[in-house]
Amino acid sequence: MNVKKAFFATLFFIMAVGGTSGLMLVGYSLIVHSR
């Protein structure tokens, strides 16, 4: 899977959800991908 594609998809999802829940999702996804 393309990293840039996944990044923009996540960014778009964050903008759609908005708020701190989006930021928490980003932190969670970063932890998962860093493993």
mmCIF file of the N, C-alpha and C atoms, coordinates in Angstrom:
data_MODEL
# 
_entry.id   MODEL 
# 
loop_
_atom_site.group_PDB 
_atom_site.id 
_atom_site.type_symbol 
_atom_site.label_atom_id 
_atom_site.label_alt_id 
_atom_site.label_comp_id 
_atom_site.label_asym_id 
_atom_site.label_entity_id 
_atom_site.label_seq_id 
_atom_site.pdbx_PDB_ins_code 
_atom_site.Cartn_x 
_atom_site.Cartn_y 
_atom_site.Cartn_z 
_atom_site.occupancy 
_atom_site.B_iso_or_equiv 
_atom_site.pdbx_formal_charge 
_atom_site.auth_seq_id 
_atom_site.auth_comp_id 
_atom_site.auth_asym_id 
_atom_site.auth_atom_id 
_atom_site.pdbx_PDB_model_num 
ATOM 1   N N  . MET A 1 1  ? 0.848   -1.198 0.000  1.00 0.00 ? 1  MET A N  1 
ATOM 2   C CA . MET A 1 1  ? 0.000   0.000  0.000  1.00 0.00 ? 1  MET A CA 1 
ATOM 3   C C  . MET A 1 1  ? 0.883   1.248  0.000  1.00 0.00 ? 1  MET A C  1 
ATOM 4   N N  . ASN A 1 2  ? 0.475   2.231  -0.798 1.00 0.00 ? 2  ASN A N  1 
ATOM 5   C CA . ASN A 1 2  ? 1.248   3.464  -0.889 1.00 0.00 ? 2  ASN A CA 1 
ATOM 6   C C  . ASN A 1 2  ? 1.138   4.251  0.407  1.00 0.00 ? 2  ASN A C  1 
ATOM 7   N N  . VAL A 1 3  ? 2.279   4.697  0.925  1.00 0.00 ? 3  VAL A N  1 
ATOM 8   C CA . VAL A 1 3  ? 2.297   5.424  2.200  1.00 0.00 ? 3  VAL A CA 1 
ATOM 9   C C  . VAL A 1 3  ? 1.612   6.776  2.045  1.00 0.00 ? 3  VAL A C  1 
ATOM 10  N N  . LYS A 1 4  ? 1.916   7.472  0.946  1.00 0.00 ? 4  LYS A N  1 
ATOM 11  C CA . LYS A 1 4  ? 1.308   8.791  0.738  1.00 0.00 ? 4  LYS A CA 1 
ATOM 12  C C  . LYS A 1 4  ? -0.200  8.677  0.601  1.00 0.00 ? 4  LYS A C  1 
ATOM 13  N N  . LYS A 1 5  ? -0.635  7.657  -0.098 1.00 0.00 ? 5  LYS A N  1 
ATOM 14  C CA . LYS A 1 5  ? -2.069  7.453  -0.288 1.00 0.00 ? 5  LYS A CA 1 
ATOM 15  C C  . LYS A 1 5  ? -2.748  7.224  1.053  1.00 0.00 ? 5  LYS A C  1 
ATOM 16  N N  . ALA A 1 6  ? -2.122  6.387  1.892  1.00 0.00 ? 6  ALA A N  1 
ATOM 17  C CA . ALA A 1 6  ? -2.675  6.086  3.211  1.00 0.00 ? 6  ALA A CA 1 
ATOM 18  C C  . ALA A 1 6  ? -2.683  7.338  4.077  1.00 0.00 ? 6  ALA A C  1 
ATOM 19  N N  . PHE A 1 7  ? -1.618  8.150  3.956  1.00 0.00 ? 7  PHE A N  1 
ATOM 20  C CA . PHE A 1 7  ? -1.513  9.372  4.754  1.00 0.00 ? 7  PHE A CA 1 
ATOM 21  C C  . PHE A 1 7  ? -2.633  10.341 4.407  1.00 0.00 ? 7  PHE A C  1 
ATOM 22  N N  . PHE A 1 8  ? -2.863  10.557 3.105  1.00 0.00 ? 8  PHE A N  1 
ATOM 23  C CA . PHE A 1 8  ? -3.910  11.492 2.688  1.00 0.00 ? 8  PHE A CA 1 
ATOM 24  C C  . PHE A 1 8  ? -5.291  10.950 3.031  1.00 0.00 ? 8  PHE A C  1 
ATOM 25  N N  . ALA A 1 9  ? -5.449  9.636  2.946  1.00 0.00 ? 9  ALA A N  1 
ATOM 26  C CA . ALA A 1 9  ? -6.728  9.023  3.292  1.00 0.00 ? 9  ALA A CA 1 
ATOM 27  C C  . ALA A 1 9  ? -7.025  9.231  4.771  1.00 0.00 ? 9  ALA A C  1 
ATOM 28  N N  . THR A 1 10 ? -5.982  9.066  5.602  1.00 0.00 ? 10 THR A N  1 
ATOM 29  C CA . THR A 1 10 ? -6.135  9.279  7.040  1.00 0.00 ? 10 THR A CA 1 
ATOM 30  C C  . THR A 1 10 ? -6.422  10.741 7.335  1.00 0.00 ? 10 THR A C  1 
ATOM 31  N N  . LEU A 1 11 ? -5.699  11.628 6.638  1.00 0.00 ? 11 LEU A N  1 
ATOM 32  C CA . LEU A 1 11 ? -5.885  13.064 6.832  1.00 0.00 ? 11 LEU A CA 1 
ATOM 33  C C  . LEU A 1 11 ? -7.308  13.469 6.469  1.00 0.00 ? 11 LEU A C  1 
ATOM 34  N N  . PHE A 1 12 ? -7.814  12.934 5.372  1.00 0.00 ? 12 PHE A N  1 
ATOM 35  C CA . PHE A 1 12 ? -9.180  13.231 4.940  1.00 0.00 ? 12 PHE A CA 1 
ATOM 36  C C  . PHE A 1 12 ? -10.189 12.740 5.973  1.00 0.00 ? 12 PHE A C  1 
ATOM 37  N N  . PHE A 1 13 ? -9.930  11.549 6.520  1.00 0.00 ? 13 PHE A N  1 
ATOM 38  C CA . PHE A 1 13 ? -10.819 10.971 7.528  1.00 0.00 ? 13 PHE A CA 1 
ATOM 39  C C  . PHE A 1 13 ? -10.839 11.829 8.787  1.00 0.00 ? 13 PHE A C  1 
ATOM 40  N N  . ILE A 1 14 ? -9.652  12.358 9.156  1.00 0.00 ? 14 ILE A N  1 
ATOM 41  C CA . ILE A 1 14 ? -9.544  13.221 10.330 1.00 0.00 ? 14 ILE A CA 1 
ATOM 42  C C  . ILE A 1 14 ? -10.372 14.482 10.122 1.00 0.00 ? 14 ILE A C  1 
ATOM 43  N N  . MET A 1 15 ? -10.277 15.058 8.924  1.00 0.00 ? 15 MET A N  1 
ATOM 44  C CA . MET A 1 15 ? -11.017 16.279 8.614  1.00 0.00 ? 15 MET A CA 1 
ATOM 45  C C  . MET A 1 15 ? -12.517 16.008 8.651  1.00 0.00 ? 15 MET A C  1 
ATOM 46  N N  . ALA A 1 16 ? -12.897 14.791 8.234  1.00 0.00 ? 16 ALA A N  1 
ATOM 47  C CA . ALA A 1 16 ? -14.308 14.424 8.227  1.00 0.00 ? 16 ALA A CA 1 
ATOM 48  C C  . ALA A 1 16 ? -14.829 14.255 9.656  1.00 0.00 ? 16 ALA A C  1 
ATOM 49  N N  . VAL A 1 17 ? -14.037 13.571 10.487 1.00 0.00 ? 17 VAL A N  1 
ATOM 50  C CA . VAL A 1 17 ? -14.440 13.342 11.878 1.00 0.00 ? 17 VAL A CA 1 
ATOM 51  C C  . VAL A 1 17 ? -14.254 14.612 12.695 1.00 0.00 ? 17 VAL A C  1 
ATOM 52  N N  . GLY A 1 18 ? -13.030 15.152 12.624 1.00 0.00 ? 18 GLY A N  1 
ATOM 53  C CA . GLY A 1 18 ? -12.735 16.391 13.348 1.00 0.00 ? 18 GLY A CA 1 
ATOM 54  C C  . GLY A 1 18 ? -12.610 16.152 14.842 1.00 0.00 ? 18 GLY A C  1 
ATOM 55  N N  . GLY A 1 19 ? -12.113 17.171 15.523 1.00 0.00 ? 19 GLY A N  1 
ATOM 56  C CA . GLY A 1 19 ? -12.023 17.104 16.976 1.00 0.00 ? 19 GLY A CA 1 
ATOM 57  C C  . GLY A 1 19 ? -10.873 16.245 17.477 1.00 0.00 ? 19 GLY A C  1 
ATOM 58  N N  . THR A 1 20 ? -10.868 16.011 18.791 1.00 0.00 ? 20 THR A N  1 
ATOM 59  C CA . THR A 1 20 ? -9.778  15.263 19.415 1.00 0.00 ? 20 THR A CA 1 
ATOM 60  C C  . THR A 1 20 ? -9.835  13.783 19.062 1.00 0.00 ? 20 THR A C  1 
ATOM 61  N N  . SER A 1 21 ? -11.020 13.296 18.706 1.00 0.00 ? 21 SER A N  1 
ATOM 62  C CA . SER A 1 21 ? -11.148 11.877 18.351 1.00 0.00 ? 21 SER A CA 1 
ATOM 63  C C  . SER A 1 21 ? -10.292 11.568 17.132 1.00 0.00 ? 21 SER A C  1 
ATOM 64  N N  . GLY A 1 22 ? -10.215 12.512 16.192 1.00 0.00 ? 22 GLY A N  1 
ATOM 65  C CA . GLY A 1 22 ? -9.382  12.340 15.005 1.00 0.00 ? 22 GLY A CA 1 
ATOM 66  C C  . GLY A 1 22 ? -7.919  12.288 15.384 1.00 0.00 ? 22 GLY A C  1 
ATOM 67  N N  . LEU A 1 23 ? -7.512  13.170 16.316 1.00 0.00 ? 23 LEU A N  1 
ATOM 68  C CA . LEU A 1 23 ? -6.114  13.200 16.744 1.00 0.00 ? 23 LEU A CA 1 
ATOM 69  C C  . LEU A 1 23 ? -5.749  11.905 17.453 1.00 0.00 ? 23 LEU A C  1 
ATOM 70  N N  . MET A 1 24 ? -6.686  11.384 18.251 1.00 0.00 ? 24 MET A N  1 
ATOM 71  C CA . MET A 1 24 ? -6.439  10.129 18.950 1.00 0.00 ? 24 MET A CA 1 
ATOM 72  C C  . MET A 1 24 ? -6.284  8.993  17.944 1.00 0.00 ? 24 MET A C  1 
ATOM 73  N N  . LEU A 1 25 ? -7.080  9.063  16.857 1.00 0.00 ? 25 LEU A N  1 
ATOM 74  C CA . LEU A 1 25 ? -6.995  8.037  15.825 1.00 0.00 ? 25 LEU A CA 1 
ATOM 75  C C  . LEU A 1 25 ? -5.637  8.085  15.143 1.00 0.00 ? 25 LEU A C  1 
ATOM 76  N N  . VAL A 1 26 ? -5.128  9.301  14.920 1.00 0.00 ? 26 VAL A N  1 
ATOM 77  C CA . VAL A 1 26 ? -3.813  9.469  14.289 1.00 0.00 ? 26 VAL A CA 1 
ATOM 78  C C  . VAL A 1 26 ? -2.731  8.861  15.177 1.00 0.00 ? 26 VAL A C  1 
ATOM 79  N N  . GLY A 1 27 ? -2.771  9.164  16.462 1.00 0.00 ? 27 GLY A N  1 
ATOM 80  C CA . GLY A 1 27 ? -1.776  8.633  17.388 1.00 0.00 ? 27 GLY A CA 1 
ATOM 81  C C  . GLY A 1 27 ? -1.821  7.112  17.421 1.00 0.00 ? 27 GLY A C  1 
ATOM 82  N N  . TYR A 1 28 ? -3.034  6.570  17.394 1.00 0.00 ? 28 TYR A N  1 
ATOM 83  C CA . TYR A 1 28 ? -3.182  5.111  17.406 1.00 0.00 ? 28 TYR A CA 1 
ATOM 84  C C  . TYR A 1 28 ? -2.615  4.489  16.136 1.00 0.00 ? 28 TYR A C  1 
ATOM 85  N N  . SER A 1 29 ? -2.938  5.106  14.982 1.00 0.00 ? 29 SER A N  1 
ATOM 86  C CA . SER A 1 29 ? -2.446  4.573  13.704 1.00 0.00 ? 29 SER A CA 1 
ATOM 87  C C  . SER A 1 29 ? -0.929  4.670  13.624 1.00 0.00 ? 29 SER A C  1 
ATOM 88  N N  . LEU A 1 30 ? -0.354  5.746  14.181 1.00 0.00 ? 30 LEU A N  1 
ATOM 89  C CA . LEU A 1 30 ? 1.102   5.908  14.163 1.00 0.00 ? 30 LEU A CA 1 
ATOM 90  C C  . LEU A 1 30 ? 1.763   4.810  14.995 1.00 0.00 ? 30 LEU A C  1 
ATOM 91  N N  . ILE A 1 31 ? 1.164   4.494  16.133 1.00 0.00 ? 31 ILE A N  1 
ATOM 92  C CA . ILE A 1 31 ? 1.713   3.449  17.003 1.00 0.00 ? 31 ILE A CA 1 
ATOM 93  C C  . ILE A 1 31 ? 1.649   2.097  16.295 1.00 0.00 ? 31 ILE A C  1 
ATOM 94  N N  . VAL A 1 32 ? 0.543   1.843  15.606 1.00 0.00 ? 32 VAL A N  1 
ATOM 95  C CA . VAL A 1 32 ? 0.369   0.567  14.909 1.00 0.00 ? 32 VAL A CA 1 
ATOM 96  C C  . VAL A 1 32 ? 1.367   0.439  13.772 1.00 0.00 ? 32 VAL A C  1 
ATOM 97  N N  . HIS A 1 33 ? 1.564   1.524  13.000 1.00 0.00 ? 33 HIS A N  1 
ATOM 98  C CA . HIS A 1 33 ? 2.461   1.462  11.844 1.00 0.00 ? 33 HIS A CA 1 
ATOM 99  C C  . HIS A 1 33 ? 3.924   1.408  12.256 1.00 0.00 ? 33 HIS A C  1 
ATOM 100 N N  . SER A 1 34 ? 4.244   1.959  13.430 1.00 0.00 ? 34 SER A N  1 
ATOM 101 C CA . SER A 1 34 ? 5.649   1.995  13.849 1.00 0.00 ? 34 SER A CA 1 
ATOM 102 C C  . SER A 1 34 ? 6.121   0.623  14.326 1.00 0.00 ? 34 SER A C  1 
ATOM 103 N N  . ARG A 1 35 ? 5.196   -0.289 14.591 1.00 0.00 ? 35 ARG A N  1 
ATOM 104 C CA . ARG A 1 35 ? 5.577   -1.614 15.074 1.00 0.00 ? 35 ARG A CA 1 
ATOM 105 C C  . ARG A 1 35 ? 6.125   -2.464 13.946 1.00 0.00 ? 35 ARG A C  1 
# 
